[in-house]
């Protein structure tokens, strides 16, 4: 799989201020509350690994080989049992209904096709399973949304395919999930470049039976 070597090299340093601030609380809630057999999609450099519960069984997928190399170190340091697999969220190499929980943080902005990836999340979740997510999403404010749309081509180029203007919560519902909880927030300063990756949505969803 094609990777983004330079992006992987700078990612942790670029996100360090956010990780020391609001993201540690997000990861504690999203990853720290995961239970049963867990799948993490788009694990990146493994920033969630330290927050999983002691002894938890976690399979973590990541398509980028350069991100994977960084995640391997964090997997070895985690209290949970982390198994890493190089795989895209759109083509998960797992049987149907094989996980109790799927975790995804800052993933759906950069998948090629949200519907395809979310269909895979739904497929691998057991009945009654839970998708725990944290994503940056499109502004409801028209001016904010327009700024995201205008910057999107450049943002995708510098951000390894990141789309700043996606209606991800709507996509989750459209993929056959009931969103049982969602909270929107703007924890980052309203200045470039952070202004383009707000607001944030933290939520939980379960597959509908339709």
N, C-alpha and C positions, 0 to 999 in steps of 0.2 A: 504493500500500500504506500501511496505517496505521502510524505510527511512535510512538516514545516520546521526545518532545522533551526532557523534563526528565531522563530516565534517560541519554540520550546526552550531555547537557550535563555530568553529574556522573560519568559512568562512569570516565573516565581518572583523575580525582582520587581516586575511591573505591578503585580497584584499584592505585594507585601504590605503596603499601608492598609488596604482593605481587609487583608487577612488578620492583621493585628486589631482591626476595628470591628466593623459589623459582621464580616464574614465568619468569624469564629463562632459567633452566636447562631448564625444561620446553619452552619455545618453541625453544630452541636444538636440543634433541633432536628434537622433533616436526617443526618447520618446517625446521630446518637440515639434516635428513636426507632431506627430500623430493627426489625425482628424476624425470626424464622430464617429461612434460607434467602439470602439477599443477593441481588444482582445490581451492580452499579454500571450504568452506561456512561460513556464519555468521561472516564475517570481522570483524564488529563495527567497531571504530574502526581496525582494521588493525594491531593489536599484534604480529602474527606477521611482518609484511612485512619488517622489518629483519633477520630471521633467515634468510630464504631465500638460497640461494647466488647468487652473482654471475652474471647472465645467464640465470637460470632463467626459463622461461615459466610464469607463474602466472595463472590465471583465478580471481578472488575474487568470491564472491557474498555478498550481504547484503540481507535484505528491508526493513530499517528505513532510510528515507531520511535520517534525522538521523544515524544511525551512518555511513551512506555518505559524507556530507559530510566527516566527520572522517577517514575512511579514504582519501579522495582525496588529502589532503595527504601522508599517509604513503606512499601508492603512488608519488608523485612523488619521494620521497626514497630509495626502496628501490634496492638494487643489482640485484634481480631485475626482470624485465619484468612488471609487474602490470597486468592488465586487469580493471576492476571492472564487475560486472553486478548490477543490482538484481533479486534472485530469491530465492524461498523454497527451502529444502533439500528440501521436499516436491514441488516442481515445477521441476526443473532444466531449463533450456532448451538441453540438449545432446544429441547423438546417443548411442546406446548405445556402450559400449566406447571412449570417446574420451579417457580420462585414465589415466595410469600410476599416479598417486598422488592420493588425496583426503585432505585435512587438515581436521580439525575440532577446535577447542579450546573447551570450555565452550559447546557448541551444543545438544547433545541434551537439556539440562535445560529448554530453552525452546521447542522445536518443539511444534506442536500434537499431532502423532502420530508417535511414534518409528518405528513400523513402516513408515509411509509414507516418511519421510525416509530411513531406512536402505535401503529398497528402491531409492530413487533413487540413493543412493551406490553400491549394488551394480550398478545398471544402467549407470552411466556409467564404471565402472572396466573397464579392459581385463582379459582373462584373465591371471591372475598379478599383477594390480595390487595396491596396498596402501592400506588405510585406516589412517591414523595419527591417533590420537585422545587427547584428555585431557579428562576429565569429572569432576565431583563426583557421587557416587553415594550410594545408600541405605546406612545403617549395617547391619551384620550384628547388632550388639548390639541387642536388643529395646528397651531404654530409649532409645537414640539414635534408632532408627527411629521410635519413637512420637513423640519430640520433633519430628522432621522432619515427620511426618504432621500433627501438631497445628498446626504453624506454617505448613503449606503454603498455605492460602488467603490468609493475610496476606502471606506471602513472595512469592507469585505477583503480588499486587497491587503491592507496592513494587518488585519485581524484574523488571518487564516480562515477566511470564509464566513466570518461572523456577520449576521444580518441584524441591524439594530432596530428594525421596524416591524417585527413579527407579532401577530396577535396570538401568542402561544397558548394562553388559557382557553381561548375560543377553539384553537386547534385540538386541545386535549378533550374538550367536550365533544367536538365533531368526530373524534376518533372512537367514541363509544364509552367514554368515562363519565362518571358522576363526580364532579368536583365537590368534595365534602367540606373543604375549607380552603379559602384563599385569602391572603393578606397582601395588599399592595403598599409599597413604601418607597421613599426616595432618600436613602441614607447617604448618598454621595453628594458632594458640592455641585451646585448648578453652573459649572464651568467646564469648558472643553478640557480633555475629551470625555469626562465622566457624564456630561449632560446628554450624550447620545446613547448611553446605556442605562437609562432610567426611564420609567419606574421599574421596580423589581416586584416579582410575584412569588410568594412562598405559599405552597399549597400541598394538599393531599387529594388523591383521587382513587376511585375504585371502578373496576369494569362494570358497566351496566349489563343487564341480562337480556338486552334486546337483540 
